[in-house]
Amino acid sequence: MAAALALGAQGVWCGSVWLTTDEAETHPAVKDKFLTATSADTIRSRSLTGKPARMLKSAWTEEWAREDTPEPLPMPLQPILTAAAQRRITRSAHQAGSGAEKLANYFVGQIVGNMNQRKSANAVVFEMIEEFIEAVNALQGQLDY
């Protein structure tokens, strides 16, 4: 955040960090996957929306990436094609052993590798503030030389 603001940005995008907070509406099966994932576990896929989007690798993305599988349709057709299946996956992923938890997925950035514990949104905000202050102080220390 400090680096982006120092370069003139008015703000930063930090969507993924909220997905594992206690307050997030993220599906529990997906939240568990996020908490154990590394940054190498993400992939850009068109399988959900028809547009490239970063998400975790899953049985869903693997099936869409197979050479004998048709290419995903362009937006807005792909979500129309997959919406009913995604609703069934979301509903069934609550039942352990259903197989749906392997298919359940959501969009997330490579920061997922740092999202390794459940936290409150309040804790995330305070960590951001603390890290920002530390970065600004370190920068100020370098400028003082």
C-alpha positions as CSV (number, residue, x, y, z in Angstrom):
1,M,0.0,0.0,0.0
2,A,2.8,2.4,0.9
3,A,4.6,1.7,-2.4
4,A,1.5,2.2,-4.5
5,L,0.7,5.5,-2.7
6,A,4.3,6.7,-3.0
7,L,4.0,6.1,-6.8
8,G,0.9,8.3,-6.9
9,A,-1.9,5.9,-6.6
10,Q,-5.1,7.1,-4.9
11,G,-5.7,3.7,-3.4
12,V,-5.0,0.0,-3.7
13,W,-7.1,-3.0,-4.7
14,C,-7.1,-5.5,-1.8
15,G,-10.1,-7.7,-2.5
16,S,-8.8,-11.2,-1.8
17,V,-7.6,-10.5,1.7
18,W,-11.2,-10.2,2.9
19,L,-12.3,-13.6,1.7
20,T,-11.0,-15.5,4.7
21,T,-12.2,-13.1,7.3
22,D,-14.7,-14.2,9.9
23,E,-17.3,-11.8,8.4
24,A,-16.8,-13.0,4.8
25,E,-19.6,-14.8,3.1
26,T,-17.1,-17.1,1.3
27,H,-18.3,-20.7,1.1
28,P,-16.7,-22.6,4.1
29,A,-15.3,-25.3,1.7
30,V,-13.7,-22.5,-0.4
31,K,-12.5,-20.6,2.6
32,D,-10.7,-23.8,3.9
33,K,-9.0,-24.2,0.5
34,F,-7.9,-20.5,0.6
35,L,-6.4,-21.0,4.0
36,T,-4.2,-23.9,2.9
37,A,-3.3,-22.6,-0.6
38,T,0.0,-21.2,-1.8
39,S,0.4,-18.5,-4.5
40,A,1.4,-21.4,-6.9
41,D,-2.1,-22.9,-6.4
42,T,-3.8,-20.2,-8.5
43,I,-4.6,-20.2,-12.2
44,R,-6.1,-17.8,-14.7
45,S,-9.2,-19.5,-16.1
46,R,-12.2,-18.5,-18.2
47,S,-14.2,-21.5,-16.9
48,L,-16.6,-19.5,-14.6
49,T,-17.2,-16.2,-16.4
50,G,-15.8,-16.6,-20.0
51,K,-13.3,-13.9,-19.1
52,P,-9.8,-14.6,-17.7
53,A,-10.0,-14.5,-13.9
54,R,-7.5,-15.7,-11.3
55,M,-8.8,-18.5,-9.0
56,L,-7.6,-21.6,-7.2
57,K,-6.8,-24.6,-9.3
58,S,-9.6,-27.1,-8.7
59,A,-11.3,-30.1,-10.2
60,W,-13.5,-27.6,-12.0
61,T,-10.6,-25.7,-13.6
62,E,-8.7,-28.9,-14.4
63,E,-11.6,-30.3,-16.3
64,W,-12.1,-27.1,-18.3
65,A,-8.3,-27.0,-19.1
66,R,-8.2,-30.6,-20.6
67,E,-7.3,-30.8,-24.3
68,D,-10.5,-32.7,-25.1
69,T,-12.7,-30.2,-23.4
70,P,-14.3,-27.4,-25.5
71,E,-13.1,-23.8,-24.9
72,P,-15.2,-21.8,-22.4
73,L,-17.8,-19.6,-24.1
74,P,-17.3,-15.8,-24.1
75,M,-18.9,-13.6,-21.4
76,P,-22.0,-13.6,-20.8
77,L,-22.6,-17.1,-22.3
78,Q,-20.2,-19.1,-20.0
79,P,-22.0,-18.0,-16.8
80,I,-25.3,-18.9,-18.4
81,L,-24.0,-22.3,-19.3
82,T,-22.5,-23.1,-15.9
83,A,-24.9,-21.2,-13.5
84,A,-27.0,-24.2,-12.6
85,A,-24.0,-26.5,-12.1
86,Q,-22.4,-23.8,-9.9
87,R,-25.5,-23.5,-7.7
88,R,-25.6,-27.3,-7.2
89,I,-21.9,-27.3,-6.4
90,T,-22.3,-24.5,-3.8
91,R,-25.3,-26.3,-2.2
92,S,-23.6,-29.7,-2.1
93,A,-20.1,-28.6,-1.0
94,H,-21.5,-28.2,2.5
95,Q,-21.8,-32.0,2.7
96,A,-18.4,-33.6,3.3
97,G,-17.6,-36.4,0.9
98,S,-20.1,-35.2,-1.7
99,G,-17.2,-34.5,-4.2
100,A,-18.6,-31.0,-4.7
101,E,-16.0,-29.5,-2.3
102,K,-13.4,-30.5,-5.0
103,L,-15.3,-28.4,-7.5
104,A,-16.2,-25.5,-5.3
105,N,-14.1,-22.4,-6.1
106,Y,-14.0,-18.6,-6.2
107,F,-11.9,-15.8,-7.5
108,V,-8.7,-15.0,-5.6
109,G,-5.4,-13.4,-6.2
110,Q,-1.9,-14.8,-5.6
111,I,-1.9,-13.2,-2.2
112,V,-3.8,-16.3,-1.2
113,G,-0.5,-17.8,-0.1
114,N,-0.4,-15.2,2.7
115,M,-4.0,-15.8,3.8
116,N,-3.3,-18.7,6.2
117,Q,-5.4,-18.0,9.2
118,R,-8.9,-16.9,10.0
119,K,-9.1,-13.3,11.2
120,S,-11.7,-10.6,11.8
121,A,-12.0,-7.8,9.3
122,N,-11.0,-5.5,12.1
123,A,-7.7,-7.4,12.5
124,V,-7.0,-7.2,8.8
125,V,-7.5,-3.4,8.8
126,F,-5.2,-3.0,11.8
127,E,-2.5,-5.2,10.2
128,M,-2.7,-3.1,7.1
129,I,-2.3,0.1,9.1
130,E,0.6,-1.3,11.1
131,E,2.4,-2.5,7.9
132,F,1.8,0.8,6.2
133,I,3.3,2.7,9.2
134,E,6.3,0.4,9.3
135,A,6.9,0.8,5.5
136,V,6.6,4.6,5.7
137,N,9.0,4.7,8.7
138,A,11.5,2.5,6.9
139,L,11.3,4.8,3.9
140,Q,11.7,7.8,6.0
141,G,14.8,6.2,7.7
142,Q,16.3,5.7,4.3
143,L,15.6,9.3,3.2
144,D,17.3,10.6,6.4
145,Y,20.7,9.3,5.3
